[in-house]
């Protein structure tokens, strides 16, 4: 139950991180603001949202890493349980003996369909090999 909740939180954090990264503008976008591209009309004002979005992204990234570590710990705990192969290797071998009084299995006769003659397959003919004189001559480039 706890692992399922952690997976859901991890997924929501991943979606939030992707969204925040896509909202942020790159370093090259500052050049456009220097020539009056209307940065004061944005939602976060003329100062921009760099500080708010950067801090929010850092917090979400830290939470994402923590949930990743927690999920890895859960996976490690599950992996420590003894597997079926290890159980079989650890179990004592059971000797399986075949009773000597069993009758021999008779050899099966081929089905009637295999006794009849199969039709001959025609041989494939290969195209005639080209003679050396028939090949085009390509001059060597130097």
SERO-4910 file (N, C-alpha, C, O; in steps of 0.05 Angstrom, whole numbers):
BEGIN
 pado doro    nc1    nc2    nc3   cac1   cac2   cac3    cc1    cc2    cc3    oc1    oc2    oc3
  Unk    A     17    -24      0      0      0      0     18     25      0     13     44    -15
  Unk    A     38     25     17     55     48     19     71     53     -6     76     75    -15
  Unk    A     79     30    -18     94     32    -43     77     43    -66     87     58    -82
  Unk    A     51     36    -67     33     47    -87     30     77    -84     30     92   -104
  Unk    A     27     86    -60     24    115    -55     50    129    -63     49    151    -75
  Unk    A     72    117    -57     98    129    -64    101    130    -95    113    150   -105
  Unk    A     92    110   -109     94    110   -138     76    133   -150     84    146   -169
  Unk    A     52    136   -139     35    158   -148     47    185   -143     47    203   -161
  Unk    A     58    189   -119     72    215   -113     96    219   -132    100    241   -141
  Unk    A    110    198   -137    134    199   -155    125    208   -183    138    224   -195
  Unk    A    103    196   -192     93    203   -219     83    232   -220     89    246   -240
  Unk    A     70    241   -200     61    269   -199     84    288   -198     83    309   -211
  Unk    A    105    281   -183    129    298   -182    142    299   -209    152    321   -217
  Unk    A    143    277   -223    156    276   -249    141    294   -269    153    309   -284
  Unk    A    114    292   -269     98    309   -286    101    338   -279    103    355   -297
  Unk    A    102    345   -253    106    372   -245    133    383   -253    135    406   -261
  Unk    A    153    367   -251    180    375   -259    181    381   -289    192    402   -297
  Unk    A    169    364   -305    169    368   -334    154    394   -340    163    410   -357
  Unk    A    132    398   -327    116    423   -332    131    448   -324    131    467   -339
  Unk    A    144    447   -301    160    471   -293    183    477   -311    189    500   -317
  Unk    A    197    456   -320    219    461   -338    210    472   -364    223    489   -376
  Unk    A    187    463   -374    176    473   -399    167    502   -397    168    517   -416
  Unk    A    158    510   -373    148    538   -369    171    558   -369    168    580   -379
  Unk    A    194    550   -359    217    568   -356    228    576   -383    228    560   -402
  Unk    A    239    599   -384    252    608   -409    282    604   -407    293    603   -385
  Unk    A    294    601   -430    323    595   -430    339    620   -426    329    643   -424
  Unk    A    365    617   -425    384    639   -421    384    658   -444    389    682   -441
  Unk    A    379    648   -468    379    665   -492    355    683   -494    355    702   -510
  Unk    A    334    678   -478    310    695   -479    315    722   -466    299    740   -471
  Unk    A    336    726   -450    341    751   -438    350    772   -458    345    796   -454
  Unk    A    361    764   -480    370    783   -501    346    797   -513    347    821   -519
  Unk    A    324    782   -517    300    795   -528    288    815   -509    277    835   -518
  Unk    A    290    810   -483    279    829   -463    295    855   -463    284    876   -456
  Unk    A    320    854   -470    337    878   -470    328    897   -491    333    922   -489
  Unk    A    316    888   -512    307    905   -534    277    910   -533    265    917   -553
  Unk    A    265    907   -509    237    914   -505    217    895   -517    200    902   -533
  Unk    A    219    870   -509    200    850   -520    175    847   -502    160    829   -506
  Unk    A    171    866   -484    146    866   -468    147    847   -444    127    834   -438
  Unk    A    170    845   -431    172    827   -408    156    837   -384    150    821   -366
  Unk    A    149    862   -383    134    873   -361    105    864   -361     91    866   -341
  Unk    A     96    853   -383     68    844   -385     65    815   -378     43    803   -382
  Unk    A     85    802   -366     83    774   -359     67    771   -333     61    790   -320
  Unk    A     61    746   -327     45    740   -303     60    747   -278     49    756   -258
  Unk    A     87    743   -278    103    747   -253    115    775   -252    131    780   -234
  Unk    A    108    793   -270    118    821   -269    144    824   -285    153    805   -298
  Unk    A    155    848   -284    178    854   -301    203    840   -291    222    836   -306
  Unk    A    204    833   -265    228    819   -254    229    791   -265    251    779   -264
  Unk    A    207    780   -274    207    753   -284    201    733   -262    200    739   -239
  Unk    A    198    708   -271    192    687   -252    216    669   -247    213    647   -236
  Unk    A    239    677   -255    263    660   -252    268    650   -224    273    626   -220
  Unk    A    266    668   -205    272    660   -177    251    640   -167    258    620   -155
  Unk    A    225    647   -171    204    630   -161    204    602   -175    203    582   -162
  Unk    A    206    603   -201    206    577   -216    231    561   -211    230    536   -209
  Unk    A    254    574   -208    279    559   -202    277    546   -175    286    523   -172
  Unk    A    267    560   -155    266    548   -128    245    525   -128    250    504   -115
  Unk    A    222    529   -141    202    508   -142    213    484   -156    208    461   -148
  Unk    A    227    488   -178    239    465   -193    259    451   -175    260    426   -175
  Unk    A    275    465   -160    295    453   -143    282    436   -121    291    414   -114
  Unk    A    260    446   -109    245    432    -89    233    406   -100    235    385    -88
  Unk    A    220    409   -123    208    385   -136    229    365   -144    225    341   -141
  Unk    A    252    374   -153    274    356   -160    284    341   -136    290    317   -137
  Unk    A    287    355   -113    296    342    -89    276    321    -79    284    299    -71
  Unk    A    250    328    -80    229    308    -73    229    285    -92    225    262    -83
  Unk    A    234    290   -118    235    268   -137    258    249   -131    254    225   -133
  Unk    A    281    260   -124    304    243   -117    298    227    -92    306    204    -90
  Unk    A    285    239    -72    279    225    -48    259    202    -53    263    180    -42
  Unk    A    239    207    -69    220    185    -75    234    163    -92    228    140    -89
  Unk    A    253    171   -109    268    151   -124    284    133   -105    285    109   -108
  Unk    A    297    146    -86    312    130    -66    294    112    -50    301     89    -44
  Unk    A    271    122    -42    252    105    -27    242     82    -43    239     60    -33
  Unk    A    236     87    -69    227     65    -86    249     44    -90    244     20    -92
  Unk    A    274     54    -93    296     35    -95    299     18    -70    306     -5    -71
  Unk    A    295     30    -47    296     15    -22    275     -6    -20    280    -29    -12
  Unk    A    250      1    -29    229    -19    -29    235    -42    -48    231    -65    -42
  Unk    A    247    -35    -72    254    -56    -91    276    -74    -80    276    -98    -84
  Unk    A    295    -62    -65    316    -78    -53    305    -97    -32    314   -120    -29
  Unk    A    285    -88    -16    273   -105      4    259   -129     -8    259   -151      2
  Unk    A    246   -124    -31    232   -146    -45    252   -165    -57    247   -189    -58
  Unk    A    275   -155    -66    295   -171    -79    309   -189    -60    321   -209    -69
  Unk    A    309   -183    -34    323   -200    -14    308   -225     -7    319   -243      5
  Unk    A    283   -227    -15    268   -251     -9    280   -274    -26    289   -269    -49
  Unk    A    279   -298    -16    290   -321    -29    274   -327    -54    250   -330    -53
  Unk    A    288   -330    -77    274   -335   -101    268   -365   -104    278   -381    -88
  Unk    A    252   -372   -124    245   -400   -128    269   -417   -135    272   -440   -127
  Unk    A    287   -405   -151    311   -420   -159    328   -426   -135    339   -448   -132
  Unk    A    332   -406   -118    348   -411    -94    335   -432    -75    349   -447    -63
  Unk    A    308   -432    -74    294   -452    -58    299   -480    -70    303   -499    -55
  Unk    A    298   -482    -96    303   -508   -109    331   -518   -105    336   -541   -101
  Unk    A    350   -499   -107    378   -507   -103    384   -515    -74    401   -532    -69
  Unk    A    370   -502    -55    374   -508    -27    360   -534    -19    368   -546      1
  Unk    A    339   -542    -33    323   -565    -25    340   -591    -31    355   -592    -50
  Unk    A    337   -611    -13    352   -636    -18    341   -649    -43    317   -649    -49
  Unk    A    359   -661    -58    351   -675    -83    335   -699    -77    342   -715    -60
  Unk    A    313   -703    -91    296   -726    -88    303   -746   -110    303   -739   -134
  Unk    A    310   -770   -102    318   -790   -121    293   -802   -134    275   -811   -121
  Unk    A    292   -800   -160    270   -811   -175    279   -837   -188    296   -837   -206
  Unk    A    267   -858   -180    275   -884   -191    253   -894   -209    229   -890   -204
  Unk    A    261   -908   -230    242   -920   -249    239   -949   -242    259   -963   -241
  Unk    A    215   -958   -237    211   -987   -231    220  -1004   -254    215   -997   -278
  Unk    A    233  -1026   -248    244  -1044   -269    222  -1061   -282    227  -1073   -303
  Unk    A    199  -1063   -270    178  -1081   -280    160  -1068   -301    139  -1079   -308
  Unk    A    167  -1044   -310    150  -1031   -330    155  -1043   -357    178  -1050   -364
  Unk    A    134  -1046   -374    138  -1058   -401    152  -1037   -419    149  -1013   -414
  Unk    A    165  -1046   -439    179  -1029   -458    158  -1015   -476    137  -1027   -482
  Unk    A    163   -991   -484    144   -976   -501    149   -985   -530    172   -984   -539
  Unk    A    128   -995   -543    132  -1004   -571    138   -980   -589    128   -958   -585
  Unk    A    153   -985   -610    160   -964   -629    135   -958   -646    122   -977   -656
  Unk    A    129   -933   -649    105   -925   -664    110   -928   -694    131   -922   -704
  Unk    A     89   -937   -708     91   -940   -737     85   -913   -749     69   -898   -738
  Unk    A     97   -907   -772     92   -881   -785     63   -880   -795     52   -900   -802
  Unk    A     52   -856   -794     24   -854   -804     22   -860   -834     42   -859   -848
  Unk    A     -1   -867   -842     -6   -876   -870      0   -853   -889      7   -858   -912
  Unk    A     -4   -828   -881      1   -805   -899     30   -803   -906     36   -793   -928
  Unk    A     48   -812   -890     77   -810   -896     86   -833   -914    108   -831   -925
  Unk    A     70   -854   -917     78   -876   -934     76   -870   -963     90   -883   -979
  Unk    A     59   -852   -971     54   -847  -1000     77   -831  -1011     93   -818   -997
  Unk    A     78   -831  -1038    100   -817  -1052     93   -787  -1053     71   -779  -1059
  Unk    A    113   -770  -1047    110   -742  -1047    116   -732  -1075    133   -743  -1089
  Unk    A    103   -710  -1085    109   -700  -1111    137   -688  -1113    147   -678  -1093
  Unk    A    148   -690  -1136    176   -680  -1140    175   -650  -1141    156   -637  -1151
  Unk    A    196   -638  -1130    198   -609  -1130    216   -601  -1153    239   -612  -1155
  Unk    A    207   -583  -1170    224   -576  -1193    249   -561  -1183    249   -546  -1164
  Unk    A    271   -566  -1197    296   -553  -1190    296   -524  -1199    285   -518  -1221
  Unk    A    307   -508  -1183    309   -479  -1191    334   -476  -1208    355   -488  -1203
  Unk    A    331   -460  -1229    354   -455  -1246    366   -428  -1240    351   -408  -1237
  Unk    A    392   -427  -1237    406   -402  -1232    410   -387  -1258    413   -399  -1279
  Unk    A    409   -360  -1256    414   -345  -1281    443   -349  -1290    461   -354  -1273
  Unk    A    448   -348  -1315    475   -353  -1325    494   -332  -1314    487   -308  -1312
  Unk    A    518   -341  -1307    538   -323  -1297    548   -304  -1319    551   -312  -1342
  Unk    A    552   -279  -1312    561   -259  -1332    590   -264  -1337    606   -269  -1318
  Unk    A    598   -261  -1362    626   -264  -1369    640   -238  -1362    628   -217  -1359
  Unk    A    666   -240  -1360    682   -216  -1353    680   -195  -1374    682   -171  -1368
  Unk    A    676   -203  -1399    674   -184  -1420    648   -168  -1420    647   -146  -1431
  Unk    A    627   -179  -1407    601   -166  -1407    599   -144  -1386    581   -128  -1387
  Unk    A    618   -144  -1366    616   -125  -1345    625    -97  -1354    644    -95  -1370
  Unk    A    612    -76  -1345    620    -49  -1353    647    -42  -1340    652    -50  -1317
  Unk    A    663    -27  -1354    688    -18  -1343    686     10  -1333    677     29  -1347
  Unk    A    693     14  -1307    691     40  -1294    720     50  -1291    736     37  -1279
  Unk    A    725     73  -1303    753     83  -1301    759     91  -1272    742    102  -1258
  Unk    A    783     86  -1264    792     92  -1237    797    122  -1235    810    134  -1252
  Unk    A    788    134  -1213    792    163  -1209    817    167  -1192    822    152  -1173
  Unk    A    832    187  -1199    857    191  -1184    857    218  -1170    877    224  -1157
***
